[in-house]
Amino acid sequence: MRTKKLGKDLEVSAVGLGCMGLSHAYGTAVEKNEAVRLIRQAYEDGYTFFDTAECYTGINEDGSISYNEEIVGEALQPFRDKVMIATKFGVHHSPDGLVMDSHPDTIRASIEGSLKKLKTDHVDLYYQHRIDPKIPAEEAAGVMAELIQEGKITHWGISETDEEYLRKAHGVCPVTCIQNRYSMMARWHENLFPVLEELNIGYVAFSPLANGILTDAFGKGAVFAEGDYRNFMPQYKEEAYDANEKLLSFIRMLAEEKKGTPAQISLAWMMCKKPYLVPIPGSRKIERVRENAGAAEIMLTEKEIAEIDKQLDKMEMSGVFGGSPTAKK
Ligand SMILES: NC(=O)c1ccc[n+]([C@@H]2O[C@H](COP(=O)([O-])OP(=O)(O)OC[C@H]3O[C@@H](n4cnc5c(N)ncnc54)[C@H](OP(=O)(O)O)[C@@H]3O)[C@@H](O)[C@H]2O)c1
């Protein structure tokens, strides 16, 4: 697969693999050996960029906990020096929602836990998963500078950041990339593009398929397992299917024109838009992981992208999932 550069020098496959769904958010976790096989096959197919997080845990069929970092670490061990592993700190799940904690002591404990689970001596890209309002950007960035100096991480990034926080953090320790939500249904972070260009910071796009709806694989009446977040997502509500019909037929048409699939067009649109933009779609099915990798071969011109954006700007569509709530305290 072709590669892209994030920030100054982090070279990654043009499509990365989001590994979260193997453990978390989409029902019972995938059986460990099967998940390891899928990640290794993705590597064989050209992926060199793998995304996980400390808080991506789930429940296995037998009731035990699935730690996504453990799966990723085991899968990538045979070719550790040929891949880039990204993980995240600073978020814990609670029954009331997400709890942010970027206290320096917490980060220190998190990196040790992540290195152990990932069976590695360094993380290639360490993200602050969410901004912690109690910790100034400069303080979190200061800890990142220390971890880089100690060789425990080589690059860092911020997930769901805004411009102000990014500028402050970058001033203390250069940020390699942000990781924010981005898809044809979620374009509200496009206002960060000029800032990223000014500071030479990459953009890793999470949920690039709007949690799968943009692939056109999930028709009206799609049923999801218990514990699958899609049961609560606005784009999967009964009424959303009609609201999104225009968007999906537009994507189908583009796919036909470019001899690709709707998933590939959705990814190619963002990959060709900016050289520093890298999507990290996730799937439990190897044939879909391979299909998504194929998006790197579809080329759209600047003019074609501008035309698609123009259509999207005036397209009526349903709401889209914007993230889990934050715990009140
Ligand atoms: N930083 C953050 O806060 C944050 C938040 C969310 C996610 N992420 C990262 O982003 C990654 C991807 O995000 P995501 O899982 O939320 O959304 P996504 O990649 O937009 O969508 C994943 C869903 O799409 C389906 N899918 C993927 N490729 C497909 C294809 N070619 N055809 C049909 N269906 C396809 C998958 O179903 P099947 O498994 O059934 O194929 C899965 O349910 C995660 O793995 C995680 O690493 C980060």
The ligand as a Gaussian input file, in Angstrom:
#p B3LYP/6-31G(d) Opt

LIG

0 1
 N      -10.040000       8.665000      19.044000
 C      -11.245000       8.284000      19.332000
 O      -11.887000       8.804000      20.236000
 C      -11.867000       7.181000      18.518000
 C      -13.249000       6.958000      18.566000
 C      -13.783000       5.957000      17.782000
 C      -12.962000       5.165000      16.985000
 N      -11.618000       5.393000      16.963000
 C      -10.711000       4.585000      16.108000
 O      -11.208000       4.590000      14.773000
 C      -11.378000       3.256000      14.310000
 C      -12.567000       3.155000      13.353000
 O      -13.696000       3.754000      13.922000
 P      -15.142000       3.115000      14.095000
 O      -15.099000       1.645000      14.275000
 O      -15.799000       3.934000      15.145000
 O      -15.879000       3.486000      12.733000
 P      -15.742000       3.098000      11.196000
 O      -14.399000       2.589000      10.861000
 O      -16.296000       4.271000      10.485000
 O      -16.807000       1.945000      11.043000
 C      -16.608000       0.640000      11.515000
 C      -17.825000      -0.181000      11.151000
 O      -17.950000      -0.235000       9.740000
 C      -18.083000      -1.551000       9.275000
 N      -17.217000      -1.652000       8.083000
 C      -15.910000      -1.312000       7.987000
 N      -15.477000      -1.499000       6.723000
 C      -16.533000      -1.942000       6.013000
 C      -16.732000      -2.308000       4.647000
 N      -15.744000      -2.226000       3.772000
 N      -17.975000      -2.717000       4.270000
 C      -18.987000      -2.782000       5.151000
 N      -18.858000      -2.464000       6.452000
 C      -17.649000      -2.048000       6.885000
 C      -17.606000      -2.453000      10.399000
 O      -18.457000      -3.577000      10.482000
 P      -17.867000      -5.080000      10.424000
 O      -16.934000      -5.215000      11.556000
 O      -19.072000      -5.926000      10.532000
 O      -17.195000      -5.171000       9.074000
 C      -17.745000      -1.590000      11.644000
 O      -18.962000      -1.872000      12.270000
 C      -11.549000       2.436000      15.578000
 O      -11.204000       1.083000      15.380000
 C      -10.626000       3.135000      16.540000
 O       -9.296000       2.631000      16.381000
 C      -11.069000       6.393000      17.714000

